[in-house]
Amino acid sequence: MLLTQNAIEFINDNLAIIAPLLIIQVVLMITALVSLIRAEATKGPKWMWALIILFINTIGPIAYFIFGRSQE
Amino acid sequence: MQWLTIYKKECLESARNYRWVWVPLVFILFCIMDPLTTYYLPQILESTGGLPDGATFNIPTPPAPNVFMMSISQINTLGVLVIALITMGTIAGERKSGVAELILVKPVSYSAYVTAKWAAHVSLVLLSVFVGLIASWYYVQLLFGDVSFIHVMSSVAFYVLYIIFVISISLFMNTWTKIPGLVLFLTISVILVLNLITSIFSHLLEWSPTSIVSHLPALLRSGEVGQNLWMAGLITILSIIFLLFGAIQTLKRREIV
């Protein structure tokens, strides 16, 4: 309880500094998802890439953009 | 005219692959990660409980130019890897799939084909490196103290030469083999070997392209461009021209055979 309160306080105090980092990560994730949905085919199943993009922070979207898109 | 067409085609391909979005974003992430973790290091240590009770440990705040150099060394490792990954298939992949033949049967010169591809990748990567380092400068300014914007810009100008050098190595390797993975391996190996040789013989090879990074801290602090840095920049530009010329010649010979 104490810990979460501290964490919330900490985030409130430093929001202006951390916000750009979070926004960039979210934008990267959304771009990767949009690209995944619009792609006709990917290397490997689509649901696998969706999980990778959603749950592996930063590295997931990069991995999808570099290795996931199939060159038809 | 045909040069511009290939250049536009490459930029369009980058846009279709969402590269104009994700490469700048990834470079911004690489660049701001280190200033942020350095700034929050005391809190991170506290929350992970790494220190025993009663232990006092003073973490000195590093000077602002050193923090900016952290961002540059981040680009030097992860950034260079990303650059090599996005350029590895640009000619090799097209030759493998036969697209290169489709383009080169038309009256397109080999030099236009190579330099237009090079220019398209250079524009994308330079934009990303520039945006990333500006973001890093902003955070350093905000969290650590003053670094002169002009000093930062002149360091970026020299560092960018090294990045173009990396792209040129990758394009040169692209003309040697049709396998993108091998291009990646060769590019990274050449850069690693160059780095190794330059750091072992650092007193002899002060003009090597990879030595540009080691000259940057002095430039950031004083703003003076030393003679060694000028020479390293010149050597880098010459190597870029040499690599592009080599790439065109290799491609010509490969296509005839």
Contacts between the chains, C-beta under 8 A, distances in Angstrom:
chain1	res1	chain2	res2	distance
A	10	B	43	7.0
A	14	B	40	7.9
A	17	B	36	7.3
A	17	B	39	7.8
A	17	B	139	7.9
A	17	B	142	7.3
A	17	B	143	7.3
A	18	B	36	7.5
A	20	B	32	7.2
A	20	B	135	7.7
A	21	B	29	7.4
A	21	B	32	6.3
A	21	B	33	7.9
A	21	B	36	6.5
A	24	B	25	5.4
A	24	B	28	5.8
A	24	B	29	5.8
A	25	B	29	7.1
A	27	B	21	7.9
A	27	B	25	6.3
A	28	B	22	6.2
A	28	B	25	5.0
A	28	B	26	7.1
A	28	B	29	7.5
A	31	B	18	5.7
A	31	B	21	5.1
A	31	B	22	6.0
A	31	B	25	7.7
A	32	B	18	7.9
A	32	B	22	7.3
A	35	B	18	5.1
A	58	B	26	7.8
A	58	B	29	6.1
A	61	B	22	6.8
A	62	B	22	7.2
A	62	B	26	5.9
A	62	B	82	7.4
A	65	B	17	7.2
A	65	B	18	6.6
A	65	B	19	7.6
A	65	B	22	5.2
A	66	B	82	7.9
A	66	B	85	5.1
A	66	B	86	7.1
A	69	B	17	6.4
A	71	B	89	7.6
A	71	B	93	6.7
A	71	B	97	7.1
